[in-house]
Amino acid sequence: MVNTGDIIFQILMLLILIGGAGIIIAFIIGLKRLIQKQGANEKRLQRIEQRLDDMLKNKES
């Protein structure tokens, strides 16, 4: 006969494993978004620098 305590323990362990995998997946998704955000910020900075360069060139001429 199967012990009900063993079944409950195995179910809990399975839930803990699923939770751990979920945490790892969420961490990876968060990192991806952070990297994408950083890239967008760099592009924005490049556009601002380009505008400033254009403004300076216009003032000089």
N, CA, C and O atoms as a printed pandas DataFrame, in Angstrom:
     atom_number atom_name residue_name chain_id  residue_number  x_coord  y_coord  z_coord
0              1         N          MET        A               1    0.836   -1.199    0.000
1              2        CA          MET        A               1    0.000    0.000    0.000
2              3         C          MET        A               1    0.882    1.266    0.000
3              4         O          MET        A               1    1.912    1.320    0.673
4              5         N          VAL        A               2    0.460    2.265   -0.759
5              6        CA          VAL        A               2    1.246    3.492   -0.892
6              7         C          VAL        A               2    0.943    4.413    0.279
7              8         O          VAL        A               2   -0.207    4.595    0.678
8              9         N          ASN        A               3    2.008    4.986    0.814
9             10        CA          ASN        A               3    1.862    5.904    1.938
10            11         C          ASN        A               3    1.406    7.271    1.428
11            12         O          ASN        A               3    2.010    7.812    0.502
12            13         N          THR        A               4    0.352    7.836    2.018
13            14        CA          THR        A               4   -0.168    9.131    1.557
14            15         C          THR        A               4    0.843   10.244    1.824
15            16         O          THR        A               4    0.883   11.232    1.091
16            17         N          GLY        A               5    1.651   10.094    2.858
17            18        CA          GLY        A               5    2.683   11.094    3.150
18            19         C          GLY        A               5    3.688   11.184    2.017
19            20         O          GLY        A               5    4.130   12.273    1.651
20            21         N          ASP        A               6    4.049   10.023    1.460
21            22        CA          ASP        A               6    4.991   10.007    0.330
22            23         C          ASP        A               6    4.402   10.718   -0.893
23            24         O          ASP        A               6    5.096   11.460   -1.589
24            25         N          ILE        A               7    3.120   10.480   -1.138
25            26        CA          ILE        A               7    2.465   11.108   -2.289
26            27         C          ILE        A               7    2.451   12.630   -2.104
27            28         O          ILE        A               7    2.781   13.372   -3.029
28            29         N          ILE        A               8    2.068   13.089   -0.912
29            30        CA          ILE        A               8    2.034   14.526   -0.637
30            31         C          ILE        A               8    3.431   15.118   -0.787
31            32         O          ILE        A               8    3.594   16.194   -1.363
32            33         N          PHE        A               9    4.442   14.414   -0.269
33            34        CA          PHE        A               9    5.821   14.900   -0.359
34            35         C          PHE        A               9    6.247   15.020   -1.819
35            36         O          PHE        A               9    6.861   16.015   -2.204
36            37         N          GLN        A              10    5.931   14.029   -2.625
37            38        CA          GLN        A              10    6.310   14.070   -4.042
38            39         C          GLN        A              10    5.604   15.204   -4.776
39            40         O          GLN        A              10    6.203   15.861   -5.627
40            41         N          ILE        A              11    4.334   15.437   -4.450
41            42        CA          ILE        A              11    3.591   16.537   -5.082
42            43         C          ILE        A              11    4.228   17.868   -4.692
43            44         O          ILE        A              11    4.392   18.747   -5.538
44            45         N          LEU        A              12    4.589   18.024   -3.418
45            46        CA          LEU        A              12    5.235   19.260   -2.966
46            47         C          LEU        A              12    6.575   19.466   -3.674
47            48         O          LEU        A              12    6.894   20.577   -4.097
48            49         N          MET        A              13    7.352   18.397   -3.799
49            50        CA          MET        A              13    8.641   18.512   -4.480
50            51         C          MET        A              13    8.444   18.916   -5.941
51            52         O          MET        A              13    9.201   19.731   -6.470
52            53         N          LEU        A              14    7.436   18.350   -6.585
53            54        CA          LEU        A              14    7.140   18.703   -7.976
54            55         C          LEU        A              14    6.769   20.179   -8.089
55            56         O          LEU        A              14    7.223   20.875   -8.997
56            57         N          LEU        A              15    5.933   20.652   -7.152
57            58        CA          LEU        A              15    5.539   22.064   -7.166
58            59         C          LEU        A              15    6.746   22.967   -6.947
59            60         O          LEU        A              15    6.860   24.014   -7.585
60            61         N          ILE        A              16    7.645   22.574   -6.054
61            62        CA          ILE        A              16    8.852   23.366   -5.796
62            63         C          ILE        A              16    9.720   23.411   -7.052
63            64         O          ILE        A              16   10.256   24.465   -7.395
64            65         N          LEU        A              17    9.861   22.279   -7.739
65            66        CA          LEU        A              17   10.642   22.253   -8.981
66            67         C          LEU        A              17   10.031   23.159  -10.044
67            68         O          LEU        A              17   10.745   23.899  -10.721
68            69         N          ILE        A              18    8.705   23.099  -10.190
69            70        CA          ILE        A              18    8.019   23.944  -11.178
70            71         C          ILE        A              18    8.213   25.413  -10.815
71            72         O          ILE        A              18    8.452   26.245  -11.690
72            73         N          GLY        A              19    8.109   25.732   -9.518
73            74        CA          GLY        A              19    8.309   27.108   -9.062
74            75         C          GLY        A              19    9.719   27.586   -9.351
75            76         O          GLY        A              19    9.916   28.716   -9.800
76            77         N          GLY        A              20   10.699   26.735   -9.097
77            78        CA          GLY        A              20   12.092   27.103   -9.370
78            79         C          GLY        A              20   12.320   27.358  -10.842
79            80         O          GLY        A              20   13.005   28.313  -11.209
80            81         N          ALA        A              21   11.752   26.510  -11.695
81            82        CA          ALA        A              21   11.882   26.708  -13.135
82            83         C          ALA        A              21   11.217   28.018  -13.552
83            84         O          ALA        A              21   11.737   28.739  -14.404
84            85         N          GLY        A              22   10.069   28.323  -12.951
85            86        CA          GLY        A              22    9.368   29.576  -13.251
86            87         C          GLY        A              22   10.201   30.783  -12.874
87            88         O          GLY        A              22   10.251   31.766  -13.613
88            89         N          ILE        A              23   10.859   30.711  -11.721
89            90        CA          ILE        A              23   11.703   31.821  -11.279
90            91         C          ILE        A              23   12.860   32.030  -12.254
91            92         O          ILE        A              23   13.188   33.164  -12.603
92            93         N          ILE        A              24   13.473   30.940  -12.689
93            94        CA          ILE        A              24   14.597   31.039  -13.643
94            95         C          ILE        A              24   14.124   31.643  -14.964
95            96         O          ILE        A              24   14.797   32.504  -15.531
96            97         N          ILE        A              25   12.968   31.194  -15.452
97            98        CA          ILE        A              25   12.428   31.718  -16.714
98            99         C          ILE        A              25   12.109   33.205  -16.583
99           100         O          ILE        A              25   12.403   33.989  -17.486
100          101         N          ALA        A              26   11.502   33.596  -15.449
101          102        CA          ALA        A              26   11.178   35.010  -15.233
102          103         C          ALA        A              26   12.445   35.856  -15.185
103          104         O          ALA        A              26   12.465   36.975  -15.698
104          105         N          PHE        A              27   13.501   35.328  -14.573
105          106        CA          PHE        A              27   14.775   36.047  -14.486
106          107         C          PHE        A              27   15.364   36.261  -15.880
107          108         O          PHE        A              27   15.858   37.345  -16.194
108          109         N          ILE        A              28   15.309   35.216  -16.712
109          110        CA          ILE        A              28   15.844   35.315  -18.076
110          111         C          ILE        A              28   15.050   36.340  -18.886
111          112         O          ILE        A              28   15.629   37.143  -19.617
112          113         N          ILE        A              29   13.711   36.308  -18.752
113          114        CA          ILE        A              29   12.873   37.273  -19.488
114          115         C          ILE        A              29   13.183   38.692  -19.021
115          116         O          ILE        A              29   13.261   39.611  -19.835
116          117         N          GLY        A              30   13.361   38.873  -17.709
117          118        CA          GLY        A              30   13.701   40.187  -17.173
118          119         C          GLY        A              30   15.024   40.689  -17.717
119          120         O          GLY        A              30   15.151   41.863  -18.066
120          121         N          LEU        A              31   16.005   39.809  -17.791
121          122        CA          LEU        A              31   17.307   40.197  -18.337
122          123         C          LEU        A              31   17.190   40.616  -19.801
123          124         O          LEU        A              31   17.791   41.604  -20.223
124          125         N          LYS        A              32   16.404   39.849  -20.575
125          126        CA          LYS        A              32   16.224   40.181  -21.990
126          127         C          LYS        A              32   15.621   41.569  -22.136
127          128         O          LYS        A              32   16.070   42.367  -22.958
128          129         N          ARG        A              33   14.593   41.855  -21.329
129          130        CA          ARG        A              33   13.937   43.166  -21.423
130          131         C          ARG        A              33   14.890   44.276  -21.027
131          132         O          ARG        A              33   14.894   45.346  -21.636
132          133         N          LEU        A              34   15.697   44.023  -20.009
133          134        CA          LEU        A              34   16.665   45.027  -19.561
134          135         C          LEU        A              34   17.668   45.336  -20.672
135          136         O          LEU        A              34   18.011   46.494  -20.910
136          137         N          ILE        A              35   18.136   44.272  -21.351
137          138        CA          ILE        A              35   19.099   44.456  -22.444
138          139         C          ILE        A              35   18.446   45.233  -23.592
139          140         O          ILE        A              35   19.073   46.115  -24.179
140          141         N          GLN        A              36   17.190   44.908  -23.913
141          142        CA          GLN        A              36   16.485   45.623  -24.986
142          143         C          GLN        A              36   16.313   47.091  -24.625
143          144         O          GLN        A              36   16.494   47.968  -25.470
144          145         N          LYS        A              37   15.960   47.361  -23.356
145          146        CA          LYS        A              37   15.774   48.735  -22.900
146          147         C          LYS        A              37   17.086   49.506  -23.017
147          148         O          LYS        A              37   17.106   50.663  -23.436
148          149         N          GLN        A              38   18.171   48.849  -22.642
149          150        CA          GLN        A              38   19.484   49.489  -22.726
150          151         C          GLN        A              38   19.805   49.851  -24.172
151          152         O          GLN        A              38   20.315   50.938  -24.444
152          153         N          GLY        A              39   19.512   48.953  -25.086
153          154        CA          GLY        A              39   19.752   49.211  -26.505
154          155         C          GLY        A              39   18.927   50.389  -27.003
155          156         O          GLY        A              39   19.418   51.212  -27.775
156          157         N          ALA        A              40   17.669   50.472  -26.560
157          158        CA          ALA        A              40   16.804   51.581  -26.968
158          159         C          ALA        A              40   17.350   52.897  -26.424
159          160         O          ALA        A              40   17.327   53.916  -27.115
160          161         N          ASN        A              41   17.843   52.876  -25.182
161          162        CA          ASN        A              41   18.416   54.093  -24.595
162          163         C          ASN        A              41   19.639   54.545  -25.367
163          164         O          ASN        A              41   19.831   55.741  -25.589
164          165         N          GLU        A              42   20.471   53.593  -25.778
165          166        CA          GLU        A              42   21.666   53.951  -26.551
166          167         C          GLU        A              42   21.284   54.573  -27.892
167          168         O          GLU        A              42   21.903   55.546  -28.323
168          169         N          LYS        A              43   20.273   54.020  -28.550
169          170        CA          LYS        A              43   19.825   54.584  -29.825
170          171         C          LYS        A              43   19.302   56.000  -29.623
171          172         O          LYS        A              43   19.567   56.889  -30.432
172          173         N          ARG        A              44   18.549   56.206  -28.527
173          174        CA          ARG        A              44   18.011   57.532  -28.241
174          175         C          ARG        A              44   19.152   58.529  -28.013
175          176         O          ARG        A              44   19.112   59.658  -28.502
176          177         N          LEU        A              45   20.162   58.095  -27.269
177          178        CA          LEU        A              45   21.320   58.968  -27.025
178          179         C          LEU        A              45   22.019   59.327  -28.333
179          180         O          LEU        A              45   22.421   60.472  -28.534
180          181         N          GLN        A              46   22.161   58.343  -29.220
181          182        CA          GLN        A              46   22.807   58.606  -30.506
182          183         C          GLN        A              46   22.018   59.627  -31.320
183          184         O          GLN        A              46   22.601   60.492  -31.973
184          185         N          ARG        A              47   20.675   59.523  -31.278
185          186        CA          ARG        A              47   19.837   60.484  -32.007
186          187         C          ARG        A              47   19.999   61.884  -31.421
187          188         O          ARG        A              47   20.094   62.861  -32.163
188          189         N          ILE        A              48   20.031   61.984  -30.092
189          190        CA          ILE        A              48   20.201   63.293  -29.450
190          191         C          ILE        A              48   21.561   63.881  -29.807
191          192         O          ILE        A              48   21.665   65.068  -30.117
192          193         N          GLU        A              49   22.606   63.051  -29.764
193          194        CA          GLU        A              49   23.940   63.535  -30.136
194          195         C          GLU        A              49   23.960   64.022  -31.583
195          196         O          GLU        A              49   24.584   65.035  -31.895
196          197         N          GLN        A              50   23.274   63.295  -32.463
197          198        CA          GLN        A              50   23.223   63.692  -33.872
198          199         C          GLN        A              50   22.536   65.039  -34.020
199          200         O          GLN        A              50   22.995   65.895  -34.777
200          201         N          ARG        A              51   21.422   65.230  -33.288
201          202        CA          ARG        A              51   20.716   66.512  -33.346
202          203         C          ARG        A              51   21.614   67.641  -32.860
203          204         O          ARG        A              51   21.666   68.709  -33.471
204          205         N          LEU        A              52   22.325   67.400  -31.752
205          206        CA          LEU        A              52   23.224   68.435  -31.220
206          207         C          LEU        A              52   24.316   68.770  -32.228
207          208         O          LEU        A              52   24.642   69.940  -32.430
208          209         N          ASP        A              53   24.880   67.748  -32.858
209          210        CA          ASP        A              53   25.904   67.987  -33.882
210          211         C          ASP        A              53   25.332   68.823  -35.030
211          212         O          ASP        A              53   25.976   69.751  -35.520
212          213         N          ASP        A              54   24.114   68.477  -35.448
213          214        CA          ASP        A              54   23.485   69.222  -36.531
214          215         C          ASP        A              54   23.250   70.678  -36.131
215          216         O          ASP        A              54   23.463   71.590  -36.930
216          217         N          MET        A              55   22.808   70.889  -34.884
217          218        CA          MET        A              55   22.563   72.246  -34.400
218          219         C          MET        A              55   23.879   73.056  -34.383
219          220         O          MET        A              55   23.913   74.221  -34.779
220          221         N          LEU        A              56   24.953   72.406  -33.915
221          222        CA          LEU        A              56   26.238   73.094  -33.874
222          223         C          LEU        A              56   26.724   73.443  -35.281
223          224         O          LEU        A              56   27.246   74.534  -35.509
224          225         N          LYS        A              57   26.552   72.521  -36.212
225          226        CA          LYS        A              57   26.950   72.765  -37.595
226          227         C          LYS        A              57   26.146   73.924  -38.194
227          228         O          LYS        A              57   26.690   74.748  -38.928
228          229         N          ASN        A              58   24.859   73.980  -37.880
229          230        CA          ASN        A              58   24.000   75.046  -38.395
230          231         C          ASN        A              58   24.432   76.396  -37.819
231          232         O          ASN        A              58   24.414   77.402  -38.527
232          233         N          LYS        A              59   24.818   76.427  -36.548
233          234        CA          LYS        A              59   25.245   77.694  -35.935
234          235         C          LYS        A              59   26.566   78.176  -36.524
235          236         O          LYS        A              59   26.782   79.375  -36.699
236          237         N          GLU        A              60   27.446   77.224  -36.826
237          238        CA          GLU        A              60   28.761   77.584  -37.361
238          239         C          GLU        A              60   28.632   78.154  -38.770
239          240         O          GLU        A              60   29.384   79.049  -39.154
240          241         N          SER        A              61   27.685   77.637  -39.531
241          242        CA          SER        A              61   27.584   78.090  -40.931
242          243         C          SER        A              61   26.688   79.298  -41.066
243          244         O          SER        A              61   26.496   79.803  -42.172
